[in-house]
Amino acid sequence: MKKALFCLMAVVAFAACNNEENPTNPNPPIDVDDATNAINIVVDNERLTSYQVVYSLIPEDKEAYYYCDVMSKARWESADFDAIRDEFNAALISYADMIDATYEEVCEQMLFKGDQLDFLSNAGYRGDTDFVIYAFYWTEEDLMRDDIFFTEFRTPSHVDSTESVAISFEGIDPYEMSVKCVPTDGVDEYYYYFDETTKVDAMLAQLEDENAYLSYQAMNVGIKYEGEQTLSHKGLKPETAYTAVVMAIDKKGYRMMTSAGESTEAVVQSERVESPLFESLLGEWTGVQTVTDGYSEPMVSEFTVTIASGVSDYDYDYRANNQLVALVDGWCDIAYYSVADLVEYEIEEPELKWGPKWVFDIAEGDVVTMDGYARHSVIGWMFFGDCFMLCADPVNLGVEVDNNFNVSVSEDGNTLTISSPVANYYPSLVYNFEGYGWMAYYYGASDIVLTRK
């Protein structure tokens, strides 16, 4: 955790170092050779590359907390260390309040104490550039001492890695594809990023130079993997080009970047199905389901549903695709937002994110099902992006992505029951957390029952 939170320290320090209002250093740094109780900083020159530095921190005071960061020498020469200290101290206090911890407890998590050997820093560097690693003690009595210890290093020129990662595509249909990544033996780790080709191209075009993706952006947007991986992507758009980008780091610390693209297939138009359900199911319904967030006790979610053949602000012919759409308001305490609502709120791509909505598929014999393959998003405007109704287990927190939901219609046509074909799994609101897998925003703990108003 300390390594992860070190990134937060770097962010705070980076912001402080860009403060141009005070171009002079109020606390002149001192070399460790001239100091007592110093923090010795040792760079491993054998592992130094244009994109990484490995260093050790050896404080003489083994019991004191201390702060450490790296910045370019150009920024170092005008850094305001008082601002760095103040901003990071404010971050410590805020973090303690957020997690209901003491100041001492967050210092333990977010600062260093004792020797830190072979610390790898490998984001934000570039070749032929001078950098400074600096550190200063942080005590409870006066928060900081005036002494700032440092050492300098210069990154060598860029060297292309001779290793590679082969990218291939499998299981392509209108809504999903899998990407297989096979690295050569000398690849230590790689960062994988996947998105629509137009979005990938725009992201790369906005970077300041050709080395920026290798230097830091791959780590900002990508997911880290090791070894051969087959990565499944669901909920894609039909007839759309996608690109997979890989930035690999080999065992010597050298880097390379590669990419490959593929397009999803077109949706095959289904033959028209005739069923009285296309008319009889239309109208207003009340819904109920027991749900849980996975932490709290299950609660009863009551909501309203409007089943329709289409919506006025979204140009899609559900009937032509043997479907009906349900506009859902209040399920899992989520209000319904139309395309027009999201336009008013200036949400990007509102036609893809409106809802909550469910799509009913009606087949021959009056068989009704709902998508359980993450093809049709339920909602897309919340923080987790596209969210789908999938089968999930509220006890073991498992998620299934390959089972449609059964929708049973009562004999009088006034009750609909939406259920999972998998035992102990229920309709749930689920999103894909890149790099971790499918997670539920709310787990269903019962079937969904709709009753006509």
N, C-alpha and C positions, 0 to 999 in steps of 0.2 A: 504493500500500500504506500509505503514511503516513496518508492520510486515513482509511482503514479502521481502522487501529490507533488513531487518535485517539479512536474510539468506545470502545476499551478503556480509554484514559486517563480518559474521562468516567465510565465505570462505576466505576473505582477511586476517583475523586475523589468521586463521588456517595455512595458507601458511607461514605467518610471524613467527608463533610460532615454525615452524619446521626448522628455520634457525639455523644451528648448528655452524656457523662461529663465533658467539659471544655468548658464553655460559654464560656470566655474565649479570645480569640485570643492564643496565646503569641508570635507574631511579627507585631506590628502592621503592616499594609500601608502603603505610602507612595505618594503621588501622584508621577507621573513628573516633575512640575514641580519637585519638591523633591529629585530624585535625580540622581546621576551614573551614567553607564553604564546608562541606563535602557532599558526595553523599552516603546516607544511603541505604544499600542493605539488604533486609529482605527475608529470605527463609521461605516458608510455609512448615514446616516439616510434617504437617498432610497429605499433598498431594505429598510428595516426594516418588518416587518409583525408581526401578532400571533403568527406561528408561525415566524419566521426572523429571523436577524441576519447581516449580511455585515460582516466586519471585517478589518482588516489589522494585522499584527504587524511592527513595525520595531525590532529591537534595535540598540543602539549597538555592542555587541560582536557582530560578524558571525560569529565563529568558535566561540562558546560555545553549547552545547546549552541549551535552555530548555523548560519545561513550560507549558502553557496550558490553561485550561478556563473554562467558564461555569457560574455557579450563581445561584439567586435571591438577592436581597439579604437576604431573611429568613434564609437559611442562611449567607450570607456573614458576617453579624454574629456568628455563634457558631462559625464554622469552625475546626477544629483542623488547622492547616497542617502541623504536625509529623506528625500521623497520615497526612495525604495523602501527604507525602513518603515516609514509611516504607512505606506500603502499595504505592505505585507503584514504589519501589525494589525491594521484594520481588517485585513482578510482573516487573520487568526481569530480575532474577536467575533467577527461575523460568522465564521465557521463554527465556533464554539456555541454561539446562540442557536444556530441552525440545527445542530445535532444534540443540543442540550448537554454539552460537555464542559469541563472546566478549561481554563486557559492552559494549565499545565498539561492536560490530556491532549489538546490539539498541538501543543509544542512537541510532544512526544511523537505525534504522527507526521507533522509537517516540517520539522527541523531535523538537523543531524546532531548526533552525539557520538563521540568516540571515533575510532578509525573507520573510514569508508574506503575499501580497497577495490581497485579495478572498476570504477564507476564508468559506465558507457553512456556517453551523450552523443546522439546521432541524428539530430533534427535541426535544420536551420543553418547548416554549414555550407561553404562553397570553397572551391580550390583557390590557392594563391591569395589567401586572406589572413590578416593578423587578428588573433583573438586573445582575450584575457579571461582567465579563470580567477575569480575572487571569492573571498570568504570573510566573514566577521562573526565574532561571538555575539550571543543573544542571551542576556541574563534577565531574571525576573526583577532584580533590584532596579536597574536603570535601562532595561530593555536592550541596549547595545553599548558596546565599548567603541571608542573612536578608531581603534586599529582595524584597518582593512588589509588583509593579506592577499597577495596575488602572484600569479605567474603568467607569462606570455607564451604563445605558440603560434606558428604559422602553418596553415594547411598546405599540403603539397598540391600539385596540379592534378586535374581530373585524369583518372585512368579508367578506361572502359573495362568492365568485367567480361571475362571470356565465357562465363556461365550463361545459361539461358533457361527460360520457362516456356514449354510448349503449351499453346492454348488451343482447345478444340471444343466443338459444340455437339450436344446430344439432346434427344428427346424434345425436339422443337415442335410446338403446335401454336395456335393463335395466342395462348395465354401464358405459356411457360417455355423455358429451355434450361438445360443444365450446361455448365461450363467446366471442362476438365482441365486442370493445371498440372503439368508434369515437369518439375524442376530437375536440372542436372545435379549430379552428386555434390558439386561444389557450392550449391546455393545453401546459405544458412537459413534465411527466412525471406518472405516476400509479402508485399502489401497489394491486396487485390481490390479493385474498384470496378463496379458495373453500373451502367446507366444507359439511357437512350443516347444514341450516337450524337445527336444534336446538342445534348446537354454536356456530354463529355468534351466535344469540340469547343463549346463555348467556355467551359471551365479552363481548359488548357490555354485558350487564346487570351484569357484574362491574366495569366501569370506573367510576371515581369520579365522572365527570360527562359531559355530552354533548359536551364539547370534547376529551376524552381521546383518542378515536380519531383525530381530525384532528391532534392535537398530536404524538402519538408512537406510539400502538398500531398504526396502519396501517403504519408503518415497521418495527415489531417483527415483525408476522405476515405482511405482504404482500410481494409481489415487484414491483420497480420496472420499469416499461415506458415506452416512448415510442411515439407513433404508433398506428396501427391494428394490432390483434393478434387472432388467433384462437387460443384456448388450449384444448388438448385435455385432457380428464380421463378417465382409464380406471380400471378396478378399483373402480367405484362399486357401491353396494348397489341392488338392484332395488326399485322402488316406494318410493323415498326422496326427500324434498325436499332440494334443495341451494340455497345462496345464494351469489351472487358480489357482493362488496363492492369498490367502487372509491373511493379517496381521491385526488383530482386536485389538482395544484398548477399554477396558471396562470403565465404569463410575468411577472406582476407580484408573484408570491409569495403571492397569495390562494389559498384552498383551498375545496374542496367535496367532499361525500361523496354517493354514490348506491349503490343496490343493486337486485338483481333476483333472482327465484327461479324454479326449474323442478324438476320431479320426473322421476326415471328411470321407465322403463316396467316393466311386469310381465313376468316370464319366461313365455314361451309353452310350455306343457307339450307335450313331444314324444310322438309315438305310441310305444307300447311296442315295443321291438325284441327279438326272440328270437334268442339266439345261445348256443352252448355255452361261449363264452368267459367269460360271466358266472359260470360255475362253475369252469372249468378253470384260469383265471388266479389264482384265490384261493390264498393260501399264502405261504410264506417264500421270499425270493429274496436273492441277493447281487448287489451292483451295483459297477460300476467305470466310471470316466471320468477322462480326463486334463483337469485344470483349471489355471487360472492366475489370479492376482489382478491381472494387467496390469503388474506390476512385476518379480515374481520369475520364475524358470524354471518351466515347467509341472511339475506334480506329479500323481501318480496318486492319485485319491480312491477309497477302497474303503469300502463302506457296506452296510447291510442294509435290505431293503424288505419290508414286509408288505402284500400286496394284499388288500383286504377289501371287502365290500359295504356296510359302515358302521362306525361307531365308537360305543361305548356312551355316551360323554359328550357327543355332539354330535347333536342331533335333526335329522337330514337323511336322506332316503331316496334314496341314490345310485341304487339299482336302478330306482326309479320314473322317474329321469331318464336312464336308459340309461348309467349311469356306474359305475365302480369307483374306490375311493380307495386310494392307496398311501401307507403311513406310512413315512417315510424317516428313518433314523438314521445320522448320520455323513457324509452327503454334504457336501462342502466343509467338513468338520470341524465340522458343526453337529449337535448332539444333538437328538433328537426330544423335544418337549414336548407332552403331551396337554392338553385343556381343563382337566382336573382338576389337572394339574401347575401350569398357569398360575394357576388359582384359588388354589392353595397359595402361590404366589409373589406374590399380590395384583396380578397384571397386569390392567389394565382391559380389558373386552371380550374375554375369553379365547376365546370361541367364534368370534371373527373372526381370531385371531392364532396359533392352535395350528399345529403342524407341526415340521419340513417335511413337506409332503404334496403329492402329485400327484394329479390327477384324470384318469382315462382315460375317454374317450367311445367307446362302441361303437355302430356304425351297421350297417344292413343289409349283408349280405355279409361279416360278421365284420371290418369295417374299423375299426381302432383308431387314434384320434388323441388328442393332448393339447392343451389350450388354449395358444395362443401369442398371444392378444389381450389379455392382462392382465385376464382376467375372474375367474380364481380364484387367490387369493394362495397362495403356497407357504409363507410364514411372515410374521408381522407383529409379533413381540415384540422384534425387535432395534432398534438405534438409528435405522435408516433407515425404519422403518415397514413398510408392505406391500411385500413382495418377490415377484416373479413369475418363472416360468420363461419366458424369451423367447429368440429367436434372436439370437446375437451373434457378432461376428467378433473372435477373440482377437488378430489381427494389427493390423487397422486400428481396433479398438475400436468398431465400429459396432453398433447395436442395431436390430432389426426388431420391430415390434409388431403386424403384420398377417399372421402366418403360423402356422397350427397345426402341431404336430409330428407327424411320421409315427411310428407304432409298428408295427414288423413282428414277427410271431410266427413262430418257426421251425416247421418241419413237425412236429417231435416235441413242440412246445409247451413246451419247456424253456428257451428263450432269447427274450428280448424286446430289441429294439434301438430306442432312441428317437433320432430324427434330425431335422435341420432340412431343409425343402424348398429352402432357399436355399444355394447353393454357398459353401463356406468359412465358413458360419455353423454354430454348434453350440448345443445346449441350455445355457443360462447362467442364473445367479441374478442378477436385475436389479431395481433399484428406481428410482423416479422422484425425482430431486433437483429439487425445485420451483425453477423459474427457470433451470435449467441443462439439464434433459432426463434421458433414461434413462442410468443408469450401472450397470455390473456390479459386484456384490460379488465374484463369481468368474465368469470367462469359461470356458466349455467349450472344450477344444481337441481334443475327439473326441466321437463319439456316446456315449450312455449304453448300456451293455450290462447286462442283468439275466439272471442264470442261476439256475434253480430250485435250491433247496437239496436 
